[in-house]
């Protein structure tokens, strides 16, 4: 089973691509939470597990956690992250 990890930094509008953002600015949201990301992953149709104690290597000063996505064999990581970003933006509206 394939596992993908989505860090909040991937979707954070306040970060540059160099700092770890992986989606276009139009899809990014300020300070996304692991709860929002997990909810969006479930909306996309995959299983999500939140690991709150983990910290992204580029953000070692703050442990924002991560979301482990299972069952996404039919999708590339880039497509998955962009779909999740779109759902997080929709959740906030």
TORMI-342716 format. One record per residue: residue number from 1; residue in three letters; x, y, z of N, C-alpha, C in turn. Coordinates in Angstrom, 3 decimals. Example, Ala and Ser with C-alpha at 12.3 -4.5 7.8 and 13.67 -1.06 7.14 Angstrom:
<r><k>1</k><r>ALA</r><n_xx>13.190</n_xx><n_yy>-5.690</n_yy><n_zz>7.800</n_zz><ca_xx>12.300</ca_xx><ca_yy>-4.500</ca_yy><ca_zz>7.800</ca_zz><c_xx>13.200</c_xx><c_yy>-3.300</c_yy><c_zz>7.800</c_zz></r>
<r><k>2</k><r>SER</r><n_xx>12.850</n_xx><n_yy>-2.250</n_yy><n_zz>7.080</n_zz><ca_xx>13.670</ca_xx><ca_yy>-1.060</ca_yy><ca_zz>7.140</ca_zz><c_xx>12.900</c_xx><c_yy>0.030</c_yy><c_zz>7.870</c_zz></r>
% end
This chain:
<r><k>1</k><r>UNK</r><n_xx>0.844</n_xx><n_yy>-1.182</n_yy><n_zz>0.000</n_zz><ca_xx>0.000</ca_xx><ca_yy>0.000</ca_yy><ca_zz>0.000</ca_zz><c_xx>0.890</c_xx><c_yy>1.246</c_yy><c_zz>0.000</c_zz></r>
<r><k>2</k><r>UNK</r><n_xx>0.549</n_xx><n_yy>2.178</n_yy><n_zz>-0.868</n_zz><ca_xx>1.311</ca_xx><ca_yy>3.412</ca_yy><ca_zz>-1.000</ca_zz><c_xx>0.889</c_xx><c_yy>4.400</c_yy><c_zz>0.076</c_zz></r>
<r><k>3</k><r>UNK</r><n_xx>1.869</n_xx><n_yy>5.028</n_yy><n_zz>0.711</n_zz><ca_xx>1.600</ca_xx><ca_yy>6.082</ca_yy><ca_zz>1.687</ca_zz><c_xx>2.230</c_xx><c_yy>7.371</c_yy><c_zz>1.192</c_zz></r>
<r><k>4</k><r>UNK</r><n_xx>1.465</n_xx><n_yy>8.430</n_yy><n_zz>1.208</n_zz><ca_xx>1.968</ca_xx><ca_yy>9.757</ca_yy><ca_zz>0.886</ca_zz><c_xx>1.861</c_xx><c_yy>10.618</c_yy><c_zz>2.133</c_zz></r>
<r><k>5</k><r>UNK</r><n_xx>2.793</n_xx><n_yy>11.528</n_yy><n_zz>2.293</n_zz><ca_xx>2.777</ca_xx><ca_yy>12.440</ca_yy><ca_zz>3.434</ca_zz><c_xx>2.499</c_xx><c_yy>13.840</c_yy><c_zz>2.921</c_zz></r>
<r><k>6</k><r>UNK</r><n_xx>1.562</n_xx><n_yy>14.528</n_yy><n_zz>3.566</n_zz><ca_xx>1.280</ca_xx><ca_yy>15.923</ca_yy><ca_zz>3.234</ca_zz><c_xx>1.576</c_xx><c_yy>16.759</c_yy><c_zz>4.466</c_zz></r>
<r><k>7</k><r>UNK</r><n_xx>2.524</n_xx><n_yy>17.658</n_yy><n_zz>4.319</n_zz><ca_xx>2.888</ca_xx><ca_yy>18.590</ca_yy><ca_zz>5.383</ca_zz><c_xx>2.101</c_xx><c_yy>19.882</c_yy><c_zz>5.192</c_zz></r>
<r><k>8</k><r>UNK</r><n_xx>1.698</n_xx><n_yy>20.562</n_yy><n_zz>6.264</n_zz><ca_xx>1.006</ca_xx><ca_yy>21.849</ca_yy><ca_zz>6.119</ca_zz><c_xx>1.792</c_xx><c_yy>22.868</c_yy><c_zz>5.289</c_zz></r>
<r><k>9</k><r>UNK</r><n_xx>3.108</n_xx><n_yy>22.814</n_yy><n_zz>5.347</n_zz><ca_xx>3.936</ca_xx><ca_yy>23.751</ca_yy><ca_zz>4.575</ca_zz><c_xx>3.662</c_xx><c_yy>23.645</c_yy><c_zz>3.076</c_zz></r>
<r><k>10</k><r>UNK</r><n_xx>3.268</n_xx><n_yy>22.474</n_yy><n_zz>2.596</n_zz><ca_xx>2.993</ca_xx><ca_yy>22.286</ca_yy><ca_zz>1.172</ca_zz><c_xx>1.881</c_xx><c_yy>23.215</c_yy><c_zz>0.685</c_zz></r>
<r><k>11</k><r>UNK</r><n_xx>0.957</n_xx><n_yy>23.580</n_yy><n_zz>1.588</n_zz><ca_xx>-0.222</ca_xx><ca_yy>24.358</ca_yy><ca_zz>1.218</ca_zz><c_xx>-0.211</c_xx><c_yy>25.783</c_yy><c_zz>1.773</c_zz></r>
<r><k>12</k><r>UNK</r><n_xx>0.846</n_xx><n_yy>26.170</n_yy><n_zz>2.460</n_zz><ca_xx>0.896</ca_xx><ca_yy>27.438</ca_yy><ca_zz>3.191</ca_zz><c_xx>1.193</c_xx><c_yy>28.624</c_yy><c_zz>2.275</c_zz></r>
<r><k>13</k><r>UNK</r><n_xx>0.245</n_xx><n_yy>29.542</n_yy><n_zz>2.159</n_zz><ca_xx>0.377</ca_xx><ca_yy>30.715</ca_yy><ca_zz>1.301</ca_zz><c_xx>1.466</c_xx><c_yy>31.666</c_yy><c_zz>1.787</c_zz></r>
<r><k>14</k><r>UNK</r><n_xx>1.825</n_xx><n_yy>31.575</n_yy><n_zz>3.045</n_zz><ca_xx>2.824</ca_xx><ca_yy>32.485</ca_yy><ca_zz>3.596</ca_zz><c_xx>4.259</c_xx><c_yy>32.020</c_yy><c_zz>3.314</c_zz></r>
<r><k>15</k><r>UNK</r><n_xx>4.421</n_xx><n_yy>30.852</n_yy><n_zz>2.697</n_zz><ca_xx>5.742</ca_xx><ca_yy>30.330</ca_yy><ca_zz>2.369</ca_zz><c_xx>5.983</c_xx><c_yy>30.415</c_yy><c_zz>0.865</c_zz></r>
<r><k>16</k><r>UNK</r><n_xx>7.250</n_xx><n_yy>30.528</n_yy><n_zz>0.500</n_zz><ca_xx>7.618</ca_xx><ca_yy>30.500</ca_yy><ca_zz>-0.911</ca_zz><c_xx>7.825</c_xx><c_yy>29.045</c_yy><c_zz>-1.334</c_zz></r>
<r><k>17</k><r>UNK</r><n_xx>7.997</n_xx><n_yy>28.834</n_yy><n_zz>-2.616</n_zz><ca_xx>8.293</ca_xx><ca_yy>27.483</ca_yy><ca_zz>-3.101</ca_zz><c_xx>9.612</c_xx><c_yy>26.995</c_yy><c_zz>-2.496</c_zz></r>
<r><k>18</k><r>UNK</r><n_xx>10.569</n_xx><n_yy>27.907</n_yy><n_zz>-2.368</n_zz><ca_xx>11.869</ca_xx><ca_yy>27.570</ca_yy><ca_zz>-1.798</ca_zz><c_xx>11.743</c_xx><c_yy>27.135</c_yy><c_zz>-0.341</c_zz></r>
<r><k>19</k><r>UNK</r><n_xx>10.755</n_xx><n_yy>27.676</n_yy><n_zz>0.364</n_zz><ca_xx>10.545</ca_xx><ca_yy>27.348</ca_yy><ca_zz>1.773</ca_zz><c_xx>9.681</c_xx><c_yy>26.101</c_yy><c_zz>1.962</c_zz></r>
<r><k>20</k><r>UNK</r><n_xx>9.156</n_xx><n_yy>25.525</n_yy><n_zz>0.869</n_zz><ca_xx>8.445</ca_xx><ca_yy>24.264</ca_yy><ca_zz>0.974</ca_zz><c_xx>7.045</c_xx><c_yy>24.213</c_yy><c_zz>0.413</c_zz></r>
<r><k>21</k><r>UNK</r><n_xx>6.496</n_xx><n_yy>25.354</n_yy><n_zz>-0.059</n_zz><ca_xx>5.148</ca_xx><ca_yy>25.320</ca_yy><ca_zz>-0.627</ca_zz><c_xx>5.187</c_xx><c_yy>24.548</c_yy><c_zz>-1.937</c_zz></r>
<r><k>22</k><r>UNK</r><n_xx>4.206</n_xx><n_yy>23.681</n_yy><n_zz>-2.183</n_zz><ca_xx>4.188</ca_xx><ca_yy>22.857</ca_yy><ca_zz>-3.403</ca_zz><c_xx>3.011</c_xx><c_yy>23.145</c_yy><c_zz>-4.322</c_zz></r>
<r><k>23</k><r>UNK</r><n_xx>2.156</n_xx><n_yy>24.058</n_yy><n_zz>-3.943</n_zz><ca_xx>1.004</ca_xx><ca_yy>24.381</ca_yy><ca_zz>-4.782</ca_zz><c_xx>1.111</c_xx><c_yy>25.824</c_yy><c_zz>-5.255</c_zz></r>
<r><k>24</k><r>UNK</r><n_xx>0.430</n_xx><n_yy>26.168</n_yy><n_zz>-6.356</n_zz><ca_xx>0.439</ca_xx><ca_yy>27.562</ca_yy><ca_zz>-6.801</ca_zz><c_xx>-0.180</c_xx><c_yy>28.479</c_yy><c_zz>-5.743</c_zz></r>
<r><k>25</k><r>UNK</r><n_xx>0.219</n_xx><n_yy>29.746</n_yy><n_zz>-5.766</n_zz><ca_xx>-0.297</ca_xx><ca_yy>30.688</ca_yy><ca_zz>-4.769</ca_zz><c_xx>-1.822</c_xx><c_yy>30.758</c_yy><c_zz>-4.775</c_zz></r>
<r><k>26</k><r>UNK</r><n_xx>-2.436</n_xx><n_yy>30.562</n_yy><n_zz>-5.921</n_zz><ca_xx>-3.894</ca_xx><ca_yy>30.613</ca_yy><ca_zz>-6.013</ca_zz><c_xx>-4.594</c_xx><c_yy>29.508</c_yy><c_zz>-5.240</c_zz></r>
<r><k>27</k><r>UNK</r><n_xx>-3.935</n_xx><n_yy>28.387</n_yy><n_zz>-5.034</n_zz><ca_xx>-4.509</ca_xx><ca_yy>27.268</ca_yy><ca_zz>-4.278</ca_zz><c_xx>-4.080</c_xx><c_yy>27.271</c_yy><c_zz>-2.813</c_zz></r>
<r><k>28</k><r>UNK</r><n_xx>-3.026</n_xx><n_yy>28.000</n_yy><n_zz>-2.495</n_zz><ca_xx>-2.485</ca_xx><ca_yy>27.996</ca_yy><ca_zz>-1.136</ca_zz><c_xx>-3.389</c_xx><c_yy>28.783</c_yy><c_zz>-0.183</c_zz></r>
<r><k>29</k><r>UNK</r><n_xx>-3.352</n_xx><n_yy>28.407</n_yy><n_zz>1.094</n_zz><ca_xx>-4.114</ca_xx><ca_yy>29.098</ca_yy><ca_zz>2.136</ca_zz><c_xx>-3.157</c_xx><c_yy>29.456</c_yy><c_zz>3.281</c_zz></r>
<r><k>30</k><r>UNK</r><n_xx>-3.459</n_xx><n_yy>30.529</n_yy><n_zz>4.013</n_zz><ca_xx>-2.577</ca_xx><ca_yy>30.874</ca_yy><ca_zz>5.134</ca_zz><c_xx>-2.735</c_xx><c_yy>29.894</c_yy><c_zz>6.298</c_zz></r>
<r><k>31</k><r>UNK</r><n_xx>-1.623</n_xx><n_yy>29.425</n_yy><n_zz>6.812</n_zz><ca_xx>-1.556</ca_xx><ca_yy>28.564</ca_yy><ca_zz>7.983</ca_zz><c_xx>-2.558</c_xx><c_yy>27.400</c_yy><c_zz>7.978</c_zz></r>
<r><k>32</k><r>UNK</r><n_xx>-2.442</n_xx><n_yy>26.492</n_yy><n_zz>7.026</n_zz><ca_xx>-3.335</ca_xx><ca_yy>25.330</ca_yy><ca_zz>7.022</ca_zz><c_xx>-3.033</c_xx><c_yy>24.418</c_yy><c_zz>8.218</c_zz></r>
<r><k>33</k><r>UNK</r><n_xx>-4.064</n_xx><n_yy>23.763</n_yy><n_zz>8.730</n_zz><ca_xx>-3.890</ca_xx><ca_yy>22.860</ca_yy><ca_zz>9.864</ca_zz><c_xx>-3.974</c_xx><c_yy>21.405</c_yy><c_zz>9.395</c_zz></r>
<r><k>34</k><r>UNK</r><n_xx>-3.427</n_xx><n_yy>20.504</n_yy><n_zz>10.195</n_zz><ca_xx>-3.503</ca_xx><ca_yy>19.088</ca_yy><ca_zz>9.845</ca_zz><c_xx>-4.948</c_xx><c_yy>18.601</c_yy><c_zz>9.869</c_zz></r>
<r><k>35</k><r>UNK</r><n_xx>-5.788</n_xx><n_yy>19.196</n_yy><n_zz>10.705</n_zz><ca_xx>-7.198</ca_xx><ca_yy>18.800</ca_yy><ca_zz>10.747</ca_zz><c_xx>-7.898</c_xx><c_yy>19.148</c_yy><c_zz>9.433</c_zz></r>
<r><k>36</k><r>UNK</r><n_xx>-7.632</n_xx><n_yy>20.349</n_yy><n_zz>8.901</n_zz><ca_xx>-8.209</ca_xx><ca_yy>20.746</ca_yy><ca_zz>7.618</ca_zz><c_xx>-7.701</c_xx><c_yy>19.850</c_yy><c_zz>6.492</c_zz></r>
<r><k>37</k><r>UNK</r><n_xx>-6.413</n_xx><n_yy>19.548</n_yy><n_zz>6.528</n_zz><ca_xx>-5.827</ca_xx><ca_yy>18.703</ca_yy><ca_zz>5.492</ca_zz><c_xx>-6.423</c_xx><c_yy>17.297</c_yy><c_zz>5.543</c_zz></r>
<r><k>38</k><r>UNK</r><n_xx>-6.554</n_xx><n_yy>16.727</n_yy><n_zz>6.739</n_zz><ca_xx>-7.138</ca_xx><ca_yy>15.388</ca_yy><ca_zz>6.882</ca_zz><c_xx>-8.585</c_xx><c_yy>15.367</c_yy><c_zz>6.396</c_zz></r>
<r><k>39</k><r>UNK</r><n_xx>-9.339</n_xx><n_yy>16.403</n_yy><n_zz>6.712</n_zz><ca_xx>-10.727</ca_xx><ca_yy>16.487</ca_yy><ca_zz>6.253</ca_zz><c_xx>-10.768</c_xx><c_yy>16.553</c_yy><c_zz>4.723</c_zz></r>
<r><k>40</k><r>UNK</r><n_xx>-9.873</n_xx><n_yy>17.333</n_yy><n_zz>4.128</n_zz><ca_xx>-9.816</ca_xx><ca_yy>17.441</ca_yy><ca_zz>2.669</ca_zz><c_xx>-9.413</c_xx><c_yy>16.116</c_yy><c_zz>2.025</c_zz></r>
<r><k>41</k><r>UNK</r><n_xx>-8.475</n_xx><n_yy>15.403</n_yy><n_zz>2.630</n_zz><ca_xx>-8.054</ca_xx><ca_yy>14.088</ca_yy><ca_zz>2.110</ca_zz><c_xx>-9.237</c_xx><c_yy>13.133</c_yy><c_zz>2.098</c_zz></r>
<r><k>42</k><r>UNK</r><n_xx>-10.030</n_xx><n_yy>13.157</n_yy><n_zz>3.155</n_zz><ca_xx>-11.205</ca_xx><ca_yy>12.285</ca_yy><ca_zz>3.213</ca_zz><c_xx>-12.232</c_xx><c_yy>12.690</c_yy><c_zz>2.162</c_zz></r>
<r><k>43</k><r>UNK</r><n_xx>-12.368</n_xx><n_yy>13.999</n_yy><n_zz>1.889</n_zz><ca_xx>-13.279</ca_xx><ca_yy>14.467</ca_yy><ca_zz>0.848</ca_zz><c_xx>-12.827</c_xx><c_yy>13.979</c_yy><c_zz>-0.533</c_zz></r>
<r><k>44</k><r>UNK</r><n_xx>-11.514</n_xx><n_yy>13.902</n_yy><n_zz>-0.733</n_zz><ca_xx>-10.972</ca_xx><ca_yy>13.406</ca_yy><ca_zz>-2.001</ca_zz><c_xx>-11.220</c_xx><c_yy>11.906</c_yy><c_zz>-2.131</c_zz></r>
<r><k>45</k><r>UNK</r><n_xx>-11.356</n_xx><n_yy>11.206</n_yy><n_zz>-0.997</n_zz><ca_xx>-11.688</ca_xx><ca_yy>9.788</ca_yy><ca_zz>-1.043</ca_zz><c_xx>-10.620</c_xx><c_yy>8.845</c_yy><c_zz>-0.543</c_zz></r>
<r><k>46</k><r>UNK</r><n_xx>-9.668</n_xx><n_yy>9.345</n_yy><n_zz>0.222</n_zz><ca_xx>-8.594</ca_xx><ca_yy>8.502</ca_yy><ca_zz>0.743</ca_zz><c_xx>-8.611</c_xx><c_yy>8.504</c_yy><c_zz>2.265</c_zz></r>
<r><k>47</k><r>UNK</r><n_xx>-7.899</n_xx><n_yy>7.545</n_yy><n_zz>2.844</n_zz><ca_xx>-7.780</ca_xx><ca_yy>7.459</ca_yy><ca_zz>4.300</ca_zz><c_xx>-6.665</c_xx><c_yy>8.386</c_yy><c_zz>4.768</c_zz></r>
<r><k>48</k><r>UNK</r><n_xx>-6.912</n_xx><n_yy>9.078</n_yy><n_zz>5.878</n_zz><ca_xx>-5.928</ca_xx><ca_yy>10.021</ca_yy><ca_zz>6.415</ca_zz><c_xx>-5.647</c_xx><c_yy>9.724</c_yy><c_zz>7.875</c_zz></r>
<r><k>49</k><r>UNK</r><n_xx>-4.376</n_xx><n_yy>9.809</n_yy><n_zz>8.243</n_zz><ca_xx>-3.947</ca_xx><ca_yy>9.660</ca_yy><ca_zz>9.629</ca_zz><c_xx>-3.138</c_xx><c_yy>10.894</c_yy><c_zz>10.000</c_zz></r>
<r><k>50</k><r>UNK</r><n_xx>-3.499</n_xx><n_yy>11.528</n_yy><n_zz>11.105</n_zz><ca_xx>-2.795</ca_xx><ca_yy>12.727</ca_yy><ca_zz>11.565</ca_zz><c_xx>-1.694</c_xx><c_yy>12.316</c_yy><c_zz>12.534</c_zz></r>
<r><k>51</k><r>UNK</r><n_xx>-0.508</n_xx><n_yy>12.844</n_yy><n_zz>12.310</n_zz><ca_xx>0.620</ca_xx><ca_yy>12.661</ca_yy><ca_zz>13.228</ca_zz><c_xx>1.040</c_xx><c_yy>14.052</c_yy><c_zz>13.692</c_zz></r>
<r><k>52</k><r>UNK</r><n_xx>0.546</n_xx><n_yy>14.469</n_yy><n_zz>14.844</n_zz><ca_xx>0.728</ca_xx><ca_yy>15.840</ca_yy><ca_zz>15.328</ca_zz><c_xx>2.128</c_xx><c_yy>16.169</c_yy><c_zz>15.823</c_zz></r>
<r><k>53</k><r>UNK</r><n_xx>2.886</n_xx><n_yy>15.182</n_yy><n_zz>16.267</n_zz><ca_xx>4.186</ca_xx><ca_yy>15.446</ca_yy><ca_zz>16.883</ca_zz><c_xx>5.315</c_xx><c_yy>15.612</c_yy><c_zz>15.873</c_zz></r>
<r><k>54</k><r>UNK</r><n_xx>5.056</n_xx><n_yy>15.442</n_yy><n_zz>14.601</n_zz><ca_xx>6.089</ca_xx><ca_yy>15.511</ca_yy><ca_zz>13.566</ca_zz><c_xx>6.315</c_xx><c_yy>16.960</c_yy><c_zz>13.128</c_zz></r>
<r><k>55</k><r>UNK</r><n_xx>7.559</n_xx><n_yy>17.254</n_yy><n_zz>12.718</n_zz><ca_xx>7.838</ca_xx><ca_yy>18.589</ca_yy><ca_zz>12.193</ca_zz><c_xx>8.576</c_xx><c_yy>18.476</c_yy><c_zz>10.863</c_zz></r>
<r><k>56</k><r>UNK</r><n_xx>8.198</n_xx><n_yy>19.314</n_yy><n_zz>9.947</n_zz><ca_xx>8.778</ca_xx><ca_yy>19.368</ca_yy><ca_zz>8.604</ca_zz><c_xx>10.224</c_xx><c_yy>19.835</c_yy><c_zz>8.706</c_zz></r>
<r><k>57</k><r>UNK</r><n_xx>11.095</n_xx><n_yy>19.235</n_yy><n_zz>7.943</n_zz><ca_xx>12.527</ca_xx><ca_yy>19.521</ca_yy><ca_zz>8.063</ca_zz><c_xx>12.868</c_xx><c_yy>20.987</c_yy><c_zz>7.789</c_zz></r>
<r><k>58</k><r>UNK</r><n_xx>12.096</n_xx><n_yy>21.637</n_yy><n_zz>6.961</n_zz><ca_xx>12.354</ca_xx><ca_yy>23.057</ca_yy><ca_zz>6.679</ca_zz><c_xx>11.725</c_xx><c_yy>23.970</c_yy><c_zz>7.727</c_zz></r>
<r><k>59</k><r>UNK</r><n_xx>10.949</n_xx><n_yy>23.406</n_yy><n_zz>8.626</n_zz><ca_xx>10.298</ca_xx><ca_yy>24.176</ca_yy><ca_zz>9.688</ca_zz><c_xx>10.614</c_xx><c_yy>23.563</c_yy><c_zz>11.049</c_zz></r>
<r><k>60</k><r>UNK</r><n_xx>11.845</n_xx><n_yy>23.336</n_yy><n_zz>11.324</n_zz><ca_xx>12.213</ca_xx><ca_yy>22.634</ca_yy><ca_zz>12.554</ca_zz><c_xx>11.849</c_xx><c_yy>23.398</c_yy><c_zz>13.823</c_zz></r>
<r><k>61</k><r>UNK</r><n_xx>11.520</n_xx><n_yy>24.671</n_yy><n_zz>13.707</n_zz><ca_xx>11.188</ca_xx><ca_yy>25.460</ca_yy><ca_zz>14.889</ca_zz><c_xx>9.764</c_xx><c_yy>25.225</c_yy><c_zz>15.384</c_zz></r>
<r><k>62</k><r>UNK</r><n_xx>8.937</n_xx><n_yy>24.613</n_yy><n_zz>14.580</n_zz><ca_xx>7.526</ca_xx><ca_yy>24.473</ca_yy><ca_zz>14.937</ca_zz><c_xx>7.003</c_xx><c_yy>23.102</c_yy><c_zz>14.478</c_zz></r>
<r><k>63</k><r>UNK</r><n_xx>6.448</n_xx><n_yy>22.337</n_yy><n_zz>15.391</n_zz><ca_xx>5.874</ca_xx><ca_yy>21.033</ca_yy><ca_zz>15.033</ca_zz><c_xx>4.403</c_xx><c_yy>21.217</c_yy><c_zz>14.700</c_zz></r>
<r><k>64</k><r>UNK</r><n_xx>4.077</n_xx><n_yy>21.336</n_yy><n_zz>13.399</n_zz><ca_xx>2.687</ca_xx><ca_yy>21.498</ca_yy><ca_zz>12.964</ca_zz><c_xx>2.041</c_xx><c_yy>20.164</c_yy><c_zz>12.639</c_zz></r>
<r><k>65</k><r>UNK</r><n_xx>2.836</n_xx><n_yy>19.094</n_yy><n_zz>12.627</n_zz><ca_xx>2.303</ca_xx><ca_yy>17.778</ca_yy><ca_zz>12.327</ca_zz><c_xx>2.318</c_xx><c_yy>17.489</c_yy><c_zz>10.839</c_zz></r>
<r><k>66</k><r>UNK</r><n_xx>1.761</n_xx><n_yy>16.327</n_yy><n_zz>10.496</n_zz><ca_xx>1.652</ca_xx><ca_yy>15.915</ca_yy><ca_zz>9.100</ca_zz><c_xx>0.460</c_xx><c_yy>14.997</c_yy><c_zz>8.957</c_zz></r>
<r><k>67</k><r>UNK</r><n_xx>0.054</n_xx><n_yy>14.781</n_yy><n_zz>7.718</n_zz><ca_xx>-1.051</ca_xx><ca_yy>13.873</ca_yy><ca_zz>7.411</ca_zz><c_xx>-0.509</c_xx><c_yy>12.778</c_yy><c_zz>6.505</c_zz></r>
<r><k>68</k><r>UNK</r><n_xx>-0.701</n_xx><n_yy>11.529</n_yy><n_zz>6.926</n_zz><ca_xx>-0.302</ca_xx><ca_yy>10.379</ca_yy><ca_zz>6.121</ca_zz><c_xx>-1.541</c_xx><c_yy>9.912</c_yy><c_zz>5.354</c_zz></r>
<r><k>69</k><r>UNK</r><n_xx>-1.398</n_xx><n_yy>9.829</n_yy><n_zz>4.028</n_zz><ca_xx>-2.506</ca_xx><ca_yy>9.450</ca_yy><ca_zz>3.151</ca_zz><c_xx>-2.265</c_xx><c_yy>8.031</c_yy><c_zz>2.665</c_zz></r>
<r><k>70</k><r>UNK</r><n_xx>-3.265</n_xx><n_yy>7.176</n_yy><n_zz>2.847</n_zz><ca_xx>-3.166</ca_xx><ca_yy>5.786</ca_yy><ca_zz>2.411</ca_zz><c_xx>-4.186</c_xx><c_yy>5.506</c_yy><c_zz>1.314</c_zz></r>
<r><k>71</k><r>UNK</r><n_xx>-3.817</n_xx><n_yy>4.628</n_yy><n_zz>0.412</n_zz><ca_xx>-4.747</ca_xx><ca_yy>4.207</ca_yy><ca_zz>-0.629</ca_zz><c_xx>-4.780</c_xx><c_yy>5.099</c_yy><c_zz>-1.846</c_zz></r>
<r><k>72</k><r>UNK</r><n_xx>-3.739</n_xx><n_yy>5.902</n_yy><n_zz>-2.056</n_zz><ca_xx>-3.726</ca_xx><ca_yy>6.825</ca_yy><ca_zz>-3.193</ca_zz><c_xx>-2.855</c_xx><c_yy>6.301</c_yy><c_zz>-4.327</c_zz></r>
<r><k>73</k><r>UNK</r><n_xx>-2.933</n_xx><n_yy>5.007</n_yy><n_zz>-4.589</n_zz><ca_xx>-2.114</ca_xx><ca_yy>4.402</ca_yy><ca_zz>-5.643</ca_zz><c_xx>-2.462</c_xx><c_yy>4.937</c_yy><c_zz>-7.027</c_zz></r>
<r><k>74</k><r>UNK</r><n_xx>-3.700</n_xx><n_yy>5.374</n_yy><n_zz>-7.212</n_zz><ca_xx>-4.166</ca_xx><ca_yy>5.809</ca_yy><ca_zz>-8.525</ca_zz><c_xx>-3.875</c_xx><c_yy>7.283</c_yy><c_zz>-8.815</c_zz></r>
<r><k>75</k><r>UNK</r><n_xx>-3.113</n_xx><n_yy>7.942</n_yy><n_zz>-7.950</n_zz><ca_xx>-2.868</ca_xx><ca_yy>9.363</ca_yy><ca_zz>-8.096</ca_zz><c_xx>-1.393</c_xx><c_yy>9.679</c_yy><c_zz>-7.852</c_zz></r>
<r><k>76</k><r>UNK</r><n_xx>-0.865</n_xx><n_yy>10.668</n_yy><n_zz>-8.576</n_zz><ca_xx>0.499</ca_xx><ca_yy>11.117</ca_yy><ca_zz>-8.286</ca_zz><c_xx>0.456</c_xx><c_yy>12.011</c_yy><c_zz>-7.054</c_zz></r>
<r><k>77</k><r>UNK</r><n_xx>1.591</n_xx><n_yy>12.165</n_yy><n_zz>-6.404</n_zz><ca_xx>1.625</ca_xx><ca_yy>12.998</ca_yy><ca_zz>-5.204</ca_zz><c_xx>1.257</c_xx><c_yy>14.437</c_yy><c_zz>-5.546</c_zz></r>
<r><k>78</k><r>UNK</r><n_xx>1.738</n_xx><n_yy>14.953</n_yy><n_zz>-6.673</n_zz><ca_xx>1.430</ca_xx><ca_yy>16.320</ca_yy><ca_zz>-7.062</ca_zz><c_xx>-0.075</c_xx><c_yy>16.513</c_yy><c_zz>-7.255</c_zz></r>
<r><k>79</k><r>UNK</r><n_xx>-0.725</n_xx><n_yy>15.582</n_yy><n_zz>-7.943</n_zz><ca_xx>-2.178</ca_xx><ca_yy>15.668</ca_yy><ca_zz>-8.146</ca_zz><c_xx>-2.916</c_xx><c_yy>15.604</c_yy><c_zz>-6.815</c_zz></r>
<r><k>80</k><r>UNK</r><n_xx>-2.463</n_xx><n_yy>14.732</n_yy><n_zz>-5.931</n_zz><ca_xx>-3.079</ca_xx><ca_yy>14.592</ca_yy><ca_zz>-4.612</ca_zz><c_xx>-2.965</c_xx><c_yy>15.887</c_yy><c_zz>-3.819</c_zz></r>
<r><k>81</k><r>UNK</r><n_xx>-1.774</n_xx><n_yy>16.469</n_yy><n_zz>-3.774</n_zz><ca_xx>-1.560</ca_xx><ca_yy>17.700</ca_yy><ca_zz>-3.005</ca_zz><c_xx>-2.400</c_xx><c_yy>18.838</c_yy><c_zz>-3.574</c_zz></r>
<r><k>82</k><r>UNK</r><n_xx>-2.492</n_xx><n_yy>18.944</n_yy><n_zz>-4.881</n_zz><ca_xx>-3.285</ca_xx><ca_yy>20.019</ca_yy><ca_zz>-5.480</ca_zz><c_xx>-4.783</c_xx><c_yy>19.825</c_yy><c_zz>-5.214</c_zz></r>
<r><k>83</k><r>UNK</r><n_xx>-5.260</n_xx><n_yy>18.590</n_yy><n_zz>-5.266</n_zz><ca_xx>-6.671</ca_xx><ca_yy>18.329</ca_yy><ca_zz>-4.966</ca_zz><c_xx>-6.983</c_xx><c_yy>18.647</c_yy><c_zz>-3.508</c_zz></r>
<r><k>84</k><r>UNK</r><n_xx>-6.087</n_xx><n_yy>18.263</n_yy><n_zz>-2.616</n_zz><ca_xx>-6.277</ca_xx><ca_yy>18.548</ca_yy><ca_zz>-1.194</ca_zz><c_xx>-6.264</c_xx><c_yy>20.058</c_yy><c_zz>-0.959</c_zz></r>
<r><k>85</k><r>UNK</r><n_xx>-5.368</n_xx><n_yy>20.776</n_yy><n_zz>-1.616</n_zz><ca_xx>-5.299</ca_xx><ca_yy>22.235</ca_yy><ca_zz>-1.470</ca_zz><c_xx>-6.612</c_xx><c_yy>22.881</c_yy><c_zz>-1.905</c_zz></r>
<r><k>86</k><r>UNK</r><n_xx>-7.186</n_xx><n_yy>22.405</n_yy><n_zz>-3.000</n_zz><ca_xx>-8.458</ca_xx><ca_yy>22.957</ca_yy><ca_zz>-3.477</ca_zz><c_xx>-9.572</c_xx><c_yy>22.718</c_yy><c_zz>-2.458</c_zz></r>
<r><k>87</k><r>UNK</r><n_xx>-9.598</n_xx><n_yy>21.539</n_yy><n_zz>-1.838</n_zz><ca_xx>-10.617</ca_xx><ca_yy>21.252</ca_yy><ca_zz>-0.828</ca_zz><c_xx>-10.408</c_xx><c_yy>22.063</c_yy><c_zz>0.441</c_zz></r>
<r><k>88</k><r>UNK</r><n_xx>-9.156</n_xx><n_yy>22.265</n_yy><n_zz>0.849</n_zz><ca_xx>-8.894</ca_xx><ca_yy>23.084</ca_yy><ca_zz>2.038</ca_zz><c_xx>-9.387</c_xx><c_yy>24.516</c_yy><c_zz>1.794</c_zz></r>
<r><k>89</k><r>UNK</r><n_xx>-9.127</n_xx><n_yy>25.046</n_yy><n_zz>0.604</n_zz><ca_xx>-9.605</ca_xx><ca_yy>26.400</ca_yy><ca_zz>0.265</ca_zz><c_xx>-11.134</c_xx><c_yy>26.428</c_yy><c_zz>0.304</c_zz></r>
<r><k>90</k><r>UNK</r><n_xx>-11.788</n_xx><n_yy>25.381</n_yy><n_zz>-0.196</n_zz><ca_xx>-13.266</ca_xx><ca_yy>25.324</ca_yy><ca_zz>-0.181</ca_zz><c_xx>-13.806</c_xx><c_yy>25.204</c_yy><c_zz>1.235</c_zz></r>
<r><k>91</k><r>UNK</r><n_xx>-13.108</n_xx><n_yy>24.479</n_yy><n_zz>2.096</n_zz><ca_xx>-13.539</ca_xx><ca_yy>24.337</ca_yy><ca_zz>3.499</ca_zz><c_xx>-13.535</c_xx><c_yy>25.685</c_yy><c_zz>4.186</c_zz></r>
<r><k>92</k><r>UNK</r><n_xx>-12.565</n_xx><n_yy>26.513</n_yy><n_zz>3.852</n_zz><ca_xx>-12.434</ca_xx><ca_yy>27.822</ca_yy><ca_zz>4.506</ca_zz><c_xx>-13.456</c_xx><c_yy>28.834</c_yy><c_zz>4.024</c_zz></r>
<r><k>93</k><r>UNK</r><n_xx>-14.066</n_xx><n_yy>28.592</n_yy><n_zz>2.875</n_zz><ca_xx>-15.034</ca_xx><ca_yy>29.570</ca_yy><ca_zz>2.341</ca_zz><c_xx>-16.390</c_xx><c_yy>29.418</c_yy><c_zz>2.956</c_zz></r>
% end
